[in-house]
Amino acid sequence: MQKIALKWLKQAEADLQAARDSYQDRHYEWSCFQAQQSGEKALKAYLYEKGYTSIITHLLKELVRECLKLDNAFEAIMHEARNLDMFYIPTRYPNGLSGELAPTEFYEEEDARRCLRSAELILQTVKSLLEK
């Protein structure tokens, strides 16, 4: 595996562990965001391994669409990517949500569980395709 892809994959794994740690500490907004970061970095690792040199977007759905040009197996995680995209900004910024609640008050255990599962599926898919 190329060095750059390996670096991105290692960070994706570390971000997933951080998301699990935040979940355990009941910091659900951070768990959601860190899960999103894991998914994003895993998909970028795949694209870098396939020869991409510059990837600008942070949207997982766009990353999956790009990955689909290389392997149809990514169709299975499109829903997971879309799910995580919804947690990129509003989990971190008080003005990212309407109403009176801060992200720390808004996000719940169920949200974090769903995000963790999405990130795990994305990371598993990427790793299995990189092992081919």
N, C-alpha and C positions, 0 to 999 in steps of 0.2 A: 504494500500500500504506500502511496506517496506520503511524504512527511506532512504536507499541509492537510491532507485528508485525515491522517491519523491524529493530528493535533485537534481538529474540529470534532472528531469522533470521541476522543478522550474528554474534551470539554462537555460534549453532550451527555456523556455518562456522569461526569461530575455534577452537572446541572440537575440531572435527574435525581441524584443522591441528595443534593441540596433541597430539591422539591419535597422529597420524602422526609427530610429532617424538619423542614418548615411545617409540613403536615403534622408530624408528631408533636411539634411545639404549638400547634393550633394557630399558626400564622397562615391561614388559608389563602389570603390574597397573594402572599409571596410564593406559596406552593404552586398556585395556578400560573403565576408569571414564570417561575423557574421551570415548570413543566413545558411551557411554551418555548422557553429558551432552549431546552433540551431537544425538542422536536425540530426547531429551526436549525440548530447546529448539526444535528444528525443528517438532515436533508442536504445541508451545504457540504458536509463531509462527502456525501455520495457524489454530488455534482463536481466537487474539486477532484475527486478520484477519477471521474470520467473526463477530465481535461478542462473543465471550466476554470477561468482565471479571474473573473470578476463577477461577484454576485451581490447585487445592490439591495434587493427586496428583503423585508422582514416578514412578509406574508407567507405563511406555510402553504396556503392553497396555491399560490403562484409557484412556489418551489416544487410542490408535487406535480403541478402541470408541466413544469420543465423536466422533472424526473420521468414523467410519463412518456416523453419523447424518446427515452432510452429504454424503458422497461414498463410493460403494462401492469406489472405486479403492484405498482404504486396506486392503482385504482382502488385497491382495498383499504387504503388509509386516507383517502380524500376527505371523508367525513371527520376523521380525527384531526386532520390539518385545519379544517374549517372551524372545528370546535376550539382548538387552541388559539386561533387567530382572534377570537372574541375576548381573550384575556391579556392581550399584549399591552394595551395602554390603560384601560380603566382599573386594572388591579394596582397600579402604581400611583396614579394621580387623583387627588381629591376632586378635581374638576372634570375627571373622566366619566363621572356618573352624575346623572341628574338627581335632584333631591338633596336631602340633608345628611345622608350617611357617607362616611368616609369608607374607602375600600376595606379597611380593617374591620369595619362593622358590617359591611355588605356581603362579603364572600363567606360561604359556609363550607362545612366539611364535605358535603355532597359535591360541590363545585370542584374542590381540590381532588377528591377521589376520581372524578371523571377526567380531570386534566392529567392526573398521574397515569391513568389507564391509557389515554390517548398518546401521551409521550412514550410510554413503554411500548406500545404497538408500533409507533413510528421508528423508534430505535431498534426494535427487533427486526423490523422489515429491512431497514437500511443495513444492519449488520449481516443479515442472511444474504442479501444481494451482493454485498461486498465480498463475501466469502466464496462466491461462485468462481 
